[in-house]
Amino acid sequence: MEVEKIVLSDFSDSDNDCSDTDRADRDAETPPPLSNPPQGHLLFRYEYETLDGFMEDLYKFARLARFSVVKKRASNYVAGFGPTRVDIECA
């Protein structure tokens, strides 16, 4: 069985789907690793009606800032509503 060898120089820059402009735009939107959201971020400006909506936005920010968060525990359950306290931690 013969294995084909691929050398990086075989590929030109035109084969790359991501342009330098795309990279610069993505880097400008990427917060520093493990940073808090800026004061104008949606997490500070919006009053969430559900925990799931809040967690979705928090997960998106955490992914951009290169960390993850998890729900550690939920407590103080109210019938028909759910928990009124949720502890969140970095993972």
PyMOL Python script that loads the backbone (N, CA, C, O; Angstrom):
from pymol import cmd

cmd.read_pdbstr("""\
ATOM      1  N   MET A   1       0.841  -1.176   0.000  1.00  0.00           N
ATOM      2  CA  MET A   1       0.000   0.000   0.000  1.00  0.00           C
ATOM      3  C   MET A   1       0.881   1.232   0.000  1.00  0.00           C
ATOM      4  O   MET A   1       1.790   1.364   0.820  1.00  0.00           O
ATOM      5  N   GLU A   2       0.603   2.128  -0.925  1.00  0.00           N
ATOM      6  CA  GLU A   2       1.386   3.339  -1.047  1.00  0.00           C
ATOM      7  C   GLU A   2       0.637   4.504  -0.398  1.00  0.00           C
ATOM      8  O   GLU A   2      -0.570   4.654  -0.593  1.00  0.00           O
ATOM      9  N   VAL A   3       1.343   5.320   0.365  1.00  0.00           N
ATOM     10  CA  VAL A   3       0.744   6.474   1.026  1.00  0.00           C
ATOM     11  C   VAL A   3       1.197   7.735   0.305  1.00  0.00           C
ATOM     12  O   VAL A   3       2.389   7.940   0.076  1.00  0.00           O
ATOM     13  N   GLU A   4       0.231   8.576  -0.049  1.00  0.00           N
ATOM     14  CA  GLU A   4       0.568   9.816  -0.732  1.00  0.00           C
ATOM     15  C   GLU A   4       1.041  10.847   0.283  1.00  0.00           C
ATOM     16  O   GLU A   4       0.411  11.041   1.323  1.00  0.00           O
ATOM     17  N   LYS A   5       2.133  11.492  -0.018  1.00  0.00           N
ATOM     18  CA  LYS A   5       2.701  12.502   0.861  1.00  0.00           C
ATOM     19  C   LYS A   5       2.206  13.875   0.429  1.00  0.00           C
ATOM     20  O   LYS A   5       2.287  14.219  -0.750  1.00  0.00           O
ATOM     21  N   ILE A   6       1.700  14.657   1.363  1.00  0.00           N
ATOM     22  CA  ILE A   6       1.234  16.002   1.062  1.00  0.00           C
ATOM     23  C   ILE A   6       2.174  16.989   1.740  1.00  0.00           C
ATOM     24  O   ILE A   6       2.460  16.878   2.932  1.00  0.00           O
ATOM     25  N   VAL A   7       2.641  17.938   0.973  1.00  0.00           N
ATOM     26  CA  VAL A   7       3.559  18.946   1.476  1.00  0.00           C
ATOM     27  C   VAL A   7       2.802  20.273   1.515  1.00  0.00           C
ATOM     28  O   VAL A   7       2.071  20.600   0.580  1.00  0.00           O
ATOM     29  N   LEU A   8       2.978  21.043   2.603  1.00  0.00           N
ATOM     30  CA  LEU A   8       2.259  22.301   2.745  1.00  0.00           C
ATOM     31  C   LEU A   8       2.493  23.256   1.590  1.00  0.00           C
ATOM     32  O   LEU A   8       1.601  24.033   1.250  1.00  0.00           O
ATOM     33  N   SER A   9       3.655  23.220   0.986  1.00  0.00           N
ATOM     34  CA  SER A   9       3.947  24.122  -0.119  1.00  0.00           C
ATOM     35  C   SER A   9       3.124  23.784  -1.363  1.00  0.00           C
ATOM     36  O   SER A   9       3.077  24.575  -2.305  1.00  0.00           O
ATOM     37  N   ASP A  10       2.475  22.614  -1.373  1.00  0.00           N
ATOM     38  CA  ASP A  10       1.624  22.240  -2.498  1.00  0.00           C
ATOM     39  C   ASP A  10       0.347  23.069  -2.559  1.00  0.00           C
ATOM     40  O   ASP A  10      -0.320  23.101  -3.593  1.00  0.00           O
ATOM     41  N   PHE A  11       0.004  23.733  -1.473  1.00  0.00           N
ATOM     42  CA  PHE A  11      -1.229  24.509  -1.411  1.00  0.00           C
ATOM     43  C   PHE A  11      -0.914  25.988  -1.550  1.00  0.00           C
ATOM     44  O   PHE A  11       0.012  26.498  -0.919  1.00  0.00           O
ATOM     45  N   SER A  12      -1.685  26.667  -2.374  1.00  0.00           N
ATOM     46  CA  SER A  12      -1.492  28.113  -2.522  1.00  0.00           C
ATOM     47  C   SER A  12      -2.422  28.844  -1.578  1.00  0.00           C
ATOM     48  O   SER A  12      -3.326  28.237  -1.004  1.00  0.00           O
ATOM     49  N   ASP A  13      -2.210  30.150  -1.408  1.00  0.00           N
ATOM     50  CA  ASP A  13      -3.070  30.958  -0.553  1.00  0.00           C
ATOM     51  C   ASP A  13      -4.499  31.027  -1.072  1.00  0.00           C
ATOM     52  O   ASP A  13      -5.429  31.254  -0.298  1.00  0.00           O
ATOM     53  N   SER A  14      -4.681  30.834  -2.368  1.00  0.00           N
ATOM     54  CA  SER A  14      -6.034  30.890  -2.934  1.00  0.00           C
ATOM     55  C   SER A  14      -6.882  29.715  -2.467  1.00  0.00           C
ATOM     56  O   SER A  14      -8.109  29.779  -2.534  1.00  0.00           O
ATOM     57  N   ASP A  15      -6.249  28.643  -1.994  1.00  0.00           N
ATOM     58  CA  ASP A  15      -6.992  27.489  -1.479  1.00  0.00           C
ATOM     59  C   ASP A  15      -7.577  27.762  -0.104  1.00  0.00           C
ATOM     60  O   ASP A  15      -8.460  27.035   0.350  1.00  0.00           O
ATOM     61  N   ASN A  16      -7.097  28.793   0.555  1.00  0.00           N
ATOM     62  CA  ASN A  16      -7.527  29.096   1.919  1.00  0.00           C
ATOM     63  C   ASN A  16      -8.846  29.863   1.886  1.00  0.00           C
ATOM     64  O   ASN A  16      -8.957  30.878   1.198  1.00  0.00           O
ATOM     65  N   ASP A  17      -9.853  29.379   2.632  1.00  0.00           N
ATOM     66  CA  ASP A  17     -11.168  30.019   2.660  1.00  0.00           C
ATOM     67  C   ASP A  17     -11.190  31.278   3.518  1.00  0.00           C
ATOM     68  O   ASP A  17     -12.115  32.081   3.390  1.00  0.00           O
ATOM     69  N   CYS A  18     -10.227  31.473   4.365  1.00  0.00           N
ATOM     70  CA  CYS A  18     -10.241  32.575   5.322  1.00  0.00           C
ATOM     71  C   CYS A  18      -9.226  33.636   4.897  1.00  0.00           C
ATOM     72  O   CYS A  18      -8.022  33.378   4.899  1.00  0.00           O
ATOM     73  N   SER A  19      -9.701  34.820   4.534  1.00  0.00           N
ATOM     74  CA  SER A  19      -8.801  35.885   4.105  1.00  0.00           C
ATOM     75  C   SER A  19      -8.215  36.603   5.317  1.00  0.00           C
ATOM     76  O   SER A  19      -8.676  36.414   6.443  1.00  0.00           O
ATOM     77  N   ASP A  20      -7.204  37.422   5.080  1.00  0.00           N
ATOM     78  CA  ASP A  20      -6.601  38.204   6.162  1.00  0.00           C
ATOM     79  C   ASP A  20      -7.613  39.174   6.757  1.00  0.00           C
ATOM     80  O   ASP A  20      -7.598  39.429   7.961  1.00  0.00           O
ATOM     81  N   THR A  21      -8.498  39.719   5.913  1.00  0.00           N
ATOM     82  CA  THR A  21      -9.527  40.634   6.392  1.00  0.00           C
ATOM     83  C   THR A  21     -10.481  39.916   7.337  1.00  0.00           C
ATOM     84  O   THR A  21     -10.847  40.458   8.380  1.00  0.00           O
ATOM     85  N   ASP A  22     -10.888  38.694   6.976  1.00  0.00           N
ATOM     86  CA  ASP A  22     -11.758  37.910   7.850  1.00  0.00           C
ATOM     87  C   ASP A  22     -11.091  37.654   9.193  1.00  0.00           C
ATOM     88  O   ASP A  22     -11.728  37.756  10.241  1.00  0.00           O
ATOM     89  N   ARG A  23      -9.808  37.323   9.157  1.00  0.00           N
ATOM     90  CA  ARG A  23      -9.078  37.073  10.405  1.00  0.00           C
ATOM     91  C   ARG A  23      -9.035  38.322  11.265  1.00  0.00           C
ATOM     92  O   ARG A  23      -9.242  38.251  12.476  1.00  0.00           O
ATOM     93  N   ALA A  24      -8.767  39.467  10.651  1.00  0.00           N
ATOM     94  CA  ALA A  24      -8.689  40.729  11.397  1.00  0.00           C
ATOM     95  C   ALA A  24     -10.036  41.061  12.017  1.00  0.00           C
ATOM     96  O   ALA A  24     -10.092  41.491  13.169  1.00  0.00           O
ATOM     97  N   ASP A  25     -11.132  40.868  11.269  1.00  0.00           N
ATOM     98  CA  ASP A  25     -12.470  41.119  11.818  1.00  0.00           C
ATOM     99  C   ASP A  25     -12.753  40.201  12.990  1.00  0.00           C
ATOM    100  O   ASP A  25     -13.282  40.638  14.012  1.00  0.00           O
ATOM    101  N   ARG A  26     -12.406  38.929  12.848  1.00  0.00           N
ATOM    102  CA  ARG A  26     -12.651  37.954  13.912  1.00  0.00           C
ATOM    103  C   ARG A  26     -11.814  38.287  15.146  1.00  0.00           C
ATOM    104  O   ARG A  26     -12.301  38.185  16.272  1.00  0.00           O
ATOM    105  N   ASP A  27     -10.553  38.686  14.938  1.00  0.00           N
ATOM    106  CA  ASP A  27      -9.689  39.031  16.065  1.00  0.00           C
ATOM    107  C   ASP A  27     -10.179  40.282  16.780  1.00  0.00           C
ATOM    108  O   ASP A  27     -10.056  40.382  18.001  1.00  0.00           O
ATOM    109  N   ALA A  28     -10.740  41.245  16.031  1.00  0.00           N
ATOM    110  CA  ALA A  28     -11.249  42.473  16.643  1.00  0.00           C
ATOM    111  C   ALA A  28     -12.456  42.178  17.527  1.00  0.00           C
ATOM    112  O   ALA A  28     -12.675  42.872  18.520  1.00  0.00           O
ATOM    113  N   GLU A  29     -13.242  41.160  17.181  1.00  0.00           N
ATOM    114  CA  GLU A  29     -14.425  40.803  17.959  1.00  0.00           C
ATOM    115  C   GLU A  29     -14.088  39.887  19.130  1.00  0.00           C
ATOM    116  O   GLU A  29     -14.890  39.750  20.054  1.00  0.00           O
ATOM    117  N   THR A  30     -12.928  39.266  19.107  1.00  0.00           N
ATOM    118  CA  THR A  30     -12.555  38.300  20.127  1.00  0.00           C
ATOM    119  C   THR A  30     -12.026  39.017  21.362  1.00  0.00           C
ATOM    120  O   THR A  30     -11.032  39.739  21.281  1.00  0.00           O
ATOM    121  N   PRO A  31     -12.683  38.824  22.507  1.00  0.00           N
ATOM    122  CA  PRO A  31     -12.185  39.457  23.733  1.00  0.00           C
ATOM    123  C   PRO A  31     -10.928  38.760  24.223  1.00  0.00           C
ATOM    124  O   PRO A  31     -10.641  37.639  23.804  1.00  0.00           O
ATOM    125  N   PRO A  32     -10.178  39.403  25.098  1.00  0.00           N
ATOM    126  CA  PRO A  32      -9.002  38.740  25.674  1.00  0.00           C
ATOM    127  C   PRO A  32      -9.420  37.474  26.418  1.00  0.00           C
ATOM    128  O   PRO A  32     -10.522  37.416  26.964  1.00  0.00           O
ATOM    129  N   PRO A  33      -8.563  36.471  26.447  1.00  0.00           N
ATOM    130  CA  PRO A  33      -8.915  35.231  27.142  1.00  0.00           C
ATOM    131  C   PRO A  33      -9.296  35.484  28.604  1.00  0.00           C
ATOM    132  O   PRO A  33      -8.673  36.298  29.286  1.00  0.00           O
ATOM    133  N   LEU A  34     -10.311  34.787  29.064  1.00  0.00           N
ATOM    134  CA  LEU A  34     -10.787  34.821  30.449  1.00  0.00           C
ATOM    135  C   LEU A  34     -11.200  36.211  30.914  1.00  0.00           C
ATOM    136  O   LEU A  34     -11.089  36.522  32.100  1.00  0.00           O
ATOM    137  N   SER A  35     -11.675  37.049  30.000  1.00  0.00           N
ATOM    138  CA  SER A  35     -12.059  38.404  30.370  1.00  0.00           C
ATOM    139  C   SER A  35     -13.543  38.489  30.697  1.00  0.00           C
ATOM    140  O   SER A  35     -14.330  37.631  30.299  1.00  0.00           O
ATOM    141  N   ASN A  36     -13.910  39.531  31.423  1.00  0.00           N
ATOM    142  CA  ASN A  36     -15.319  39.819  31.664  1.00  0.00           C
ATOM    143  C   ASN A  36     -15.881  40.518  30.435  1.00  0.00           C
ATOM    144  O   ASN A  36     -15.134  41.152  29.689  1.00  0.00           O
ATOM    145  N   PRO A  37     -17.187  40.411  30.215  1.00  0.00           N
ATOM    146  CA  PRO A  37     -17.779  41.142  29.094  1.00  0.00           C
ATOM    147  C   PRO A  37     -17.651  42.650  29.314  1.00  0.00           C
ATOM    148  O   PRO A  37     -17.668  43.107  30.456  1.00  0.00           O
ATOM    149  N   PRO A  38     -17.523  43.428  28.238  1.00  0.00           N
ATOM    150  CA  PRO A  38     -17.479  44.881  28.398  1.00  0.00           C
ATOM    151  C   PRO A  38     -18.817  45.399  28.923  1.00  0.00           C
ATOM    152  O   PRO A  38     -19.835  44.721  28.782  1.00  0.00           O
ATOM    153  N   GLN A  39     -18.833  46.580  29.521  1.00  0.00           N
ATOM    154  CA  GLN A  39     -20.046  47.125  30.138  1.00  0.00           C
ATOM    155  C   GLN A  39     -21.216  47.240  29.159  1.00  0.00           C
ATOM    156  O   GLN A  39     -22.365  47.112  29.581  1.00  0.00           O
ATOM    157  N   GLY A  40     -20.974  47.471  27.897  1.00  0.00           N
ATOM    158  CA  GLY A  40     -22.043  47.611  26.920  1.00  0.00           C
ATOM    159  C   GLY A  40     -22.568  46.287  26.384  1.00  0.00           C
ATOM    160  O   GLY A  40     -23.470  46.279  25.547  1.00  0.00           O
ATOM    161  N   HIS A  41     -22.022  45.170  26.849  1.00  0.00           N
ATOM    162  CA  HIS A  41     -22.403  43.852  26.336  1.00  0.00           C
ATOM    163  C   HIS A  41     -23.843  43.522  26.701  1.00  0.00           C
ATOM    164  O   HIS A  41     -24.360  43.984  27.719  1.00  0.00           O
ATOM    165  N   LEU A  42     -24.483  42.721  25.860  1.00  0.00           N
ATOM    166  CA  LEU A  42     -25.867  42.305  26.059  1.00  0.00           C
ATOM    167  C   LEU A  42     -26.096  41.695  27.442  1.00  0.00           C
ATOM    168  O   LEU A  42     -27.177  41.850  28.010  1.00  0.00           O
ATOM    169  N   LEU A  43     -25.110  41.015  27.982  1.00  0.00           N
ATOM    170  CA  LEU A  43     -25.266  40.388  29.303  1.00  0.00           C
ATOM    171  C   LEU A  43     -25.529  41.421  30.398  1.00  0.00           C
ATOM    172  O   LEU A  43     -26.130  41.095  31.421  1.00  0.00           O
ATOM    173  N   PHE A  44     -25.086  42.660  30.193  1.00  0.00           N
ATOM    174  CA  PHE A  44     -25.316  43.728  31.173  1.00  0.00           C
ATOM    175  C   PHE A  44     -26.539  44.584  30.841  1.00  0.00           C
ATOM    176  O   PHE A  44     -27.147  45.169  31.737  1.00  0.00           O
ATOM    177  N   ARG A  45     -26.900  44.660  29.562  1.00  0.00           N
ATOM    178  CA  ARG A  45     -27.961  45.579  29.135  1.00  0.00           C
ATOM    179  C   ARG A  45     -29.346  44.953  29.112  1.00  0.00           C
ATOM    180  O   ARG A  45     -30.338  45.680  29.112  1.00  0.00           O
ATOM    181  N   TYR A  46     -29.446  43.643  29.092  1.00  0.00           N
ATOM    182  CA  TYR A  46     -30.711  42.978  28.848  1.00  0.00           C
ATOM    183  C   TYR A  46     -31.204  42.267  30.105  1.00  0.00           C
ATOM    184  O   TYR A  46     -30.419  41.623  30.801  1.00  0.00           O
ATOM    185  N   GLU A  47     -32.492  42.380  30.399  1.00  0.00           N
ATOM    186  CA  GLU A  47     -33.077  41.639  31.516  1.00  0.00           C
ATOM    187  C   GLU A  47     -33.687  40.366  30.947  1.00  0.00           C
ATOM    188  O   GLU A  47     -34.677  40.415  30.216  1.00  0.00           O
ATOM    189  N   TYR A  48     -33.106  39.251  31.279  1.00  0.00           N
ATOM    190  CA  TYR A  48     -33.512  37.956  30.727  1.00  0.00           C
ATOM    191  C   TYR A  48     -34.774  37.445  31.411  1.00  0.00           C
ATOM    192  O   TYR A  48     -34.932  37.552  32.627  1.00  0.00           O
ATOM    193  N   GLU A  49     -35.669  36.886  30.598  1.00  0.00           N
ATOM    194  CA  GLU A  49     -36.898  36.321  31.130  1.00  0.00           C
ATOM    195  C   GLU A  49     -36.715  34.867  31.550  1.00  0.00           C
ATOM    196  O   GLU A  49     -37.471  34.353  32.374  1.00  0.00           O
ATOM    197  N   THR A  50     -35.709  34.207  30.980  1.00  0.00           N
ATOM    198  CA  THR A  50     -35.454  32.809  31.324  1.00  0.00           C
ATOM    199  C   THR A  50     -33.975  32.592  31.585  1.00  0.00           C
ATOM    200  O   THR A  50     -33.124  33.310  31.059  1.00  0.00           O
ATOM    201  N   LEU A  51     -33.686  31.608  32.392  1.00  0.00           N
ATOM    202  CA  LEU A  51     -32.299  31.228  32.653  1.00  0.00           C
ATOM    203  C   LEU A  51     -31.649  30.703  31.380  1.00  0.00           C
ATOM    204  O   LEU A  51     -30.473  30.965  31.127  1.00  0.00           O
ATOM    205  N   ASP A  52     -32.412  29.963  30.576  1.00  0.00           N
ATOM    206  CA  ASP A  52     -31.857  29.405  29.341  1.00  0.00           C
ATOM    207  C   ASP A  52     -31.396  30.505  28.385  1.00  0.00           C
ATOM    208  O   ASP A  52     -30.353  30.364  27.746  1.00  0.00           O
ATOM    209  N   GLY A  53     -32.146  31.585  28.277  1.00  0.00           N
ATOM    210  CA  GLY A  53     -31.743  32.703  27.420  1.00  0.00           C
ATOM    211  C   GLY A  53     -30.453  33.339  27.906  1.00  0.00           C
ATOM    212  O   GLY A  53     -29.566  33.652  27.112  1.00  0.00           O
ATOM    213  N   PHE A  54     -30.353  33.529  29.217  1.00  0.00           N
ATOM    214  CA  PHE A  54     -29.127  34.090  29.803  1.00  0.00           C
ATOM    215  C   PHE A  54     -27.936  33.158  29.561  1.00  0.00           C
ATOM    216  O   PHE A  54     -26.864  33.601  29.147  1.00  0.00           O
ATOM    217  N   MET A  55     -28.135  31.868  29.821  1.00  0.00           N
ATOM    218  CA  MET A  55     -27.037  30.911  29.674  1.00  0.00           C
ATOM    219  C   MET A  55     -26.566  30.836  28.224  1.00  0.00           C
ATOM    220  O   MET A  55     -25.370  30.693  27.971  1.00  0.00           O
ATOM    221  N   GLU A  56     -27.481  30.931  27.280  1.00  0.00           N
ATOM    222  CA  GLU A  56     -27.103  30.891  25.866  1.00  0.00           C
ATOM    223  C   GLU A  56     -26.160  32.045  25.532  1.00  0.00           C
ATOM    224  O   GLU A  56     -25.135  31.839  24.883  1.00  0.00           O
ATOM    225  N   ASP A  57     -26.500  33.258  25.970  1.00  0.00           N
ATOM    226  CA  ASP A  57     -25.624  34.408  25.718  1.00  0.00           C
ATOM    227  C   ASP A  57     -24.310  34.293  26.482  1.00  0.00           C
ATOM    228  O   ASP A  57     -23.259  34.675  25.967  1.00  0.00           O
ATOM    229  N   LEU A  58     -24.361  33.775  27.695  1.00  0.00           N
ATOM    230  CA  LEU A  58     -23.141  33.587  28.474  1.00  0.00           C
ATOM    231  C   LEU A  58     -22.231  32.557  27.820  1.00  0.00           C
ATOM    232  O   LEU A  58     -21.018  32.759  27.767  1.00  0.00           O
ATOM    233  N   TYR A  59     -22.795  31.447  27.316  1.00  0.00           N
ATOM    234  CA  TYR A  59     -22.003  30.434  26.611  1.00  0.00           C
ATOM    235  C   TYR A  59     -21.339  31.030  25.374  1.00  0.00           C
ATOM    236  O   TYR A  59     -20.174  30.743  25.097  1.00  0.00           O
ATOM    237  N   LYS A  60     -22.074  31.860  24.627  1.00  0.00           N
ATOM    238  CA  LYS A  60     -21.506  32.476  23.423  1.00  0.00           C
ATOM    239  C   LYS A  60     -20.320  33.370  23.773  1.00  0.00           C
ATOM    240  O   LYS A  60     -19.275  33.303  23.124  1.00  0.00           O
ATOM    241  N   PHE A  61     -20.482  34.213  24.805  1.00  0.00           N
ATOM    242  CA  PHE A  61     -19.372  35.078  25.196  1.00  0.00           C
ATOM    243  C   PHE A  61     -18.180  34.253  25.692  1.00  0.00           C
ATOM    244  O   PHE A  61     -17.038  34.518  25.319  1.00  0.00           O
ATOM    245  N   ALA A  62     -18.452  33.260  26.527  1.00  0.00           N
ATOM    246  CA  ALA A  62     -17.374  32.438  27.083  1.00  0.00           C
ATOM    247  C   ALA A  62     -16.592  31.738  25.971  1.00  0.00           C
ATOM    248  O   ALA A  62     -15.367  31.643  26.037  1.00  0.00           O
ATOM    249  N   ARG A  63     -17.297  31.252  24.956  1.00  0.00           N
ATOM    250  CA  ARG A  63     -16.616  30.582  23.846  1.00  0.00           C
ATOM    251  C   ARG A  63     -15.679  31.565  23.140  1.00  0.00           C
ATOM    252  O   ARG A  63     -14.549  31.207  22.810  1.00  0.00           O
ATOM    253  N   LEU A  64     -16.134  32.798  22.905  1.00  0.00           N
ATOM    254  CA  LEU A  64     -15.275  33.798  22.266  1.00  0.00           C
ATOM    255  C   LEU A  64     -14.079  34.165  23.133  1.00  0.00           C
ATOM    256  O   LEU A  64     -12.988  34.412  22.620  1.00  0.00           O
ATOM    257  N   ALA A  65     -14.283  34.201  24.448  1.00  0.00           N
ATOM    258  CA  ALA A  65     -13.205  34.565  25.377  1.00  0.00           C
ATOM    259  C   ALA A  65     -12.367  33.347  25.780  1.00  0.00           C
ATOM    260  O   ALA A  65     -11.515  33.435  26.665  1.00  0.00           O
ATOM    261  N   ARG A  66     -12.613  32.237  25.136  1.00  0.00           N
ATOM    262  CA  ARG A  66     -11.824  31.004  25.298  1.00  0.00           C
ATOM    263  C   ARG A  66     -11.889  30.394  26.702  1.00  0.00           C
ATOM    264  O   ARG A  66     -10.876  29.970  27.257  1.00  0.00           O
ATOM    265  N   PHE A  67     -13.099  30.361  27.260  1.00  0.00           N
ATOM    266  CA  PHE A  67     -13.311  29.599  28.484  1.00  0.00           C
ATOM    267  C   PHE A  67     -14.714  29.028  28.439  1.00  0.00           C
ATOM    268  O   PHE A  67     -15.484  29.339  27.530  1.00  0.00           O
ATOM    269  N   SER A  68     -15.050  28.203  29.403  1.00  0.00           N
ATOM    270  CA  SER A  68     -16.396  27.639  29.418  1.00  0.00           C
ATOM    271  C   SER A  68     -17.001  27.803  30.802  1.00  0.00           C
ATOM    272  O   SER A  68     -16.291  27.928  31.800  1.00  0.00           O
ATOM    273  N   VAL A  69     -18.307  27.799  30.840  1.00  0.00           N
ATOM    274  CA  VAL A  69     -19.039  27.903  32.099  1.00  0.00           C
ATOM    275  C   VAL A  69     -20.046  26.767  32.171  1.00  0.00           C
ATOM    276  O   VAL A  69     -20.528  26.276  31.151  1.00  0.00           O
ATOM    277  N   VAL A  70     -20.353  26.361  33.391  1.00  0.00           N
ATOM    278  CA  VAL A  70     -21.343  25.315  33.621  1.00  0.00           C
ATOM    279  C   VAL A  70     -22.213  25.712  34.807  1.00  0.00           C
ATOM    280  O   VAL A  70     -21.801  26.484  35.673  1.00  0.00           O
ATOM    281  N   LYS A  71     -23.417  25.171  34.824  1.00  0.00           N
ATOM    282  CA  LYS A  71     -24.284  25.346  35.985  1.00  0.00           C
ATOM    283  C   LYS A  71     -23.802  24.360  37.043  1.00  0.00           C
ATOM    284  O   LYS A  71     -23.858  23.149  36.832  1.00  0.00           O
ATOM    285  N   LYS A  72     -23.339  24.859  38.157  1.00  0.00           N
ATOM    286  CA  LYS A  72     -22.818  23.995  39.210  1.00  0.00           C
ATOM    287  C   LYS A  72     -23.968  23.395  40.018  1.00  0.00           C
ATOM    288  O   LYS A  72     -23.997  22.188  40.259  1.00  0.00           O
ATOM    289  N   ARG A  73     -24.909  24.232  40.433  1.00  0.00           N
ATOM    290  CA  ARG A  73     -26.063  23.733  41.172  1.00  0.00           C
ATOM    291  C   ARG A  73     -27.185  24.753  41.071  1.00  0.00           C
ATOM    292  O   ARG A  73     -26.953  25.948  40.888  1.00  0.00           O
ATOM    293  N   ALA A  74     -28.396  24.256  41.192  1.00  0.00           N
ATOM    294  CA  ALA A  74     -29.582  25.116  41.198  1.00  0.00           C
ATOM    295  C   ALA A  74     -30.310  24.872  42.515  1.00  0.00           C
ATOM    296  O   ALA A  74     -30.329  23.752  43.027  1.00  0.00           O
ATOM    297  N   SER A  75     -30.911  25.938  43.059  1.00  0.00           N
ATOM    298  CA  SER A  75     -31.607  25.780  44.339  1.00  0.00           C
ATOM    299  C   SER A  75     -32.758  26.776  44.429  1.00  0.00           C
ATOM    300  O   SER A  75     -32.980  27.587  43.530  1.00  0.00           O
ATOM    301  N   ASN A  76     -33.469  26.690  45.526  1.00  0.00           N
ATOM    302  CA  ASN A  76     -34.610  27.555  45.805  1.00  0.00           C
ATOM    303  C   ASN A  76     -35.659  27.464  44.694  1.00  0.00           C
ATOM    304  O   ASN A  76     -36.017  28.462  44.069  1.00  0.00           O
ATOM    305  N   TYR A  77     -36.139  26.241  44.468  1.00  0.00           N
ATOM    306  CA  TYR A  77     -37.123  25.994  43.417  1.00  0.00           C
ATOM    307  C   TYR A  77     -38.482  26.565  43.785  1.00  0.00           C
ATOM    308  O   TYR A  77     -38.935  26.437  44.922  1.00  0.00           O
ATOM    309  N   VAL A  78     -39.130  27.198  42.811  1.00  0.00           N
ATOM    310  CA  VAL A  78     -40.481  27.733  42.960  1.00  0.00           C
ATOM    311  C   VAL A  78     -41.367  26.946  41.993  1.00  0.00           C
ATOM    312  O   VAL A  78     -41.039  26.824  40.812  1.00  0.00           O
ATOM    313  N   ALA A  79     -42.477  26.416  42.484  1.00  0.00           N
ATOM    314  CA  ALA A  79     -43.383  25.614  41.660  1.00  0.00           C
ATOM    315  C   ALA A  79     -43.830  26.402  40.429  1.00  0.00           C
ATOM    316  O   ALA A  79     -44.229  27.561  40.539  1.00  0.00           O
ATOM    317  N   GLY A  80     -43.763  25.773  39.269  1.00  0.00           N
ATOM    318  CA  GLY A  80     -44.169  26.403  38.028  1.00  0.00           C
ATOM    319  C   GLY A  80     -43.177  27.401  37.466  1.00  0.00           C
ATOM    320  O   GLY A  80     -43.421  27.972  36.404  1.00  0.00           O
ATOM    321  N   PHE A  81     -42.065  27.628  38.148  1.00  0.00           N
ATOM    322  CA  PHE A  81     -41.068  28.598  37.698  1.00  0.00           C
ATOM    323  C   PHE A  81     -39.702  27.957  37.516  1.00  0.00           C
ATOM    324  O   PHE A  81     -39.066  28.125  36.475  1.00  0.00           O
ATOM    325  N   GLY A  82     -39.255  27.231  38.514  1.00  0.00           N
ATOM    326  CA  GLY A  82     -37.925  26.630  38.478  1.00  0.00           C
ATOM    327  C   GLY A  82     -37.055  27.233  39.562  1.00  0.00           C
ATOM    328  O   GLY A  82     -37.561  27.825  40.515  1.00  0.00           O
ATOM    329  N   PRO A  83     -35.729  27.082  39.416  1.00  0.00           N
ATOM    330  CA  PRO A  83     -34.832  27.600  40.444  1.00  0.00           C
ATOM    331  C   PRO A  83     -34.738  29.128  40.403  1.00  0.00           C
ATOM    332  O   PRO A  83     -34.765  29.732  39.331  1.00  0.00           O
ATOM    333  N   THR A  84     -34.628  29.736  41.573  1.00  0.00           N
ATOM    334  CA  THR A  84     -34.417  31.185  41.634  1.00  0.00           C
ATOM    335  C   THR A  84     -32.959  31.510  41.929  1.00  0.00           C
ATOM    336  O   THR A  84     -32.567  32.677  41.942  1.00  0.00           O
ATOM    337  N   ARG A  85     -32.167  30.484  42.161  1.00  0.00           N
ATOM    338  CA  ARG A  85     -30.722  30.670  42.371  1.00  0.00           C
ATOM    339  C   ARG A  85     -29.990  29.575  41.599  1.00  0.00           C
ATOM    340  O   ARG A  85     -30.316  28.392  41.699  1.00  0.00           O
ATOM    341  N   VAL A  86     -28.996  30.003  40.831  1.00  0.00           N
ATOM    342  CA  VAL A  86     -28.163  29.056  40.089  1.00  0.00           C
ATOM    343  C   VAL A  86     -26.714  29.490  40.266  1.00  0.00           C
ATOM    344  O   VAL A  86     -26.364  30.638  39.991  1.00  0.00           O
ATOM    345  N   ASP A  87     -25.878  28.573  40.724  1.00  0.00           N
ATOM    346  CA  ASP A  87     -24.444  28.848  40.840  1.00  0.00           C
ATOM    347  C   ASP A  87     -23.783  28.429  39.535  1.00  0.00           C
ATOM    348  O   ASP A  87     -23.976  27.312  39.056  1.00  0.00           O
ATOM    349  N   ILE A  88     -23.000  29.343  38.967  1.00  0.00           N
ATOM    350  CA  ILE A  88     -22.309  29.112  37.692  1.00  0.00           C
ATOM    351  C   ILE A  88     -20.818  29.190  37.975  1.00  0.00           C
ATOM    352  O   ILE A  88     -20.359  30.048  38.729  1.00  0.00           O
ATOM    353  N   GLU A  89     -20.069  28.281  37.359  1.00  0.00           N
ATOM    354  CA  GLU A  89     -18.616  28.303  37.551  1.00  0.00           C
ATOM    355  C   GLU A  89     -17.905  28.099  36.229  1.00  0.00           C
ATOM    356  O   GLU A  89     -18.463  27.545  35.282  1.00  0.00           O
ATOM    357  N   CYS A  90     -16.657  28.559  36.182  1.00  0.00           N
ATOM    358  CA  CYS A  90     -15.811  28.311  35.021  1.00  0.00           C
ATOM    359  C   CYS A  90     -15.380  26.860  35.041  1.00  0.00           C
ATOM    360  O   CYS A  90     -15.134  26.281  36.099  1.00  0.00           O
ATOM    361  N   ALA A  91     -15.291  26.285  33.861  1.00  0.00           N
ATOM    362  CA  ALA A  91     -14.863  24.886  33.777  1.00  0.00           C
ATOM    363  C   ALA A  91     -13.621  24.782  32.947  1.00  0.00           C
ATOM    364  O   ALA A  91     -13.098  23.684  32.753  1.00  0.00           O
TER     365      ALA A  91
END
""", "prot")
cmd.dss("prot")
cmd.show_as("cartoon", "prot")
cmd.util.cbc("prot")
cmd.orient("prot")
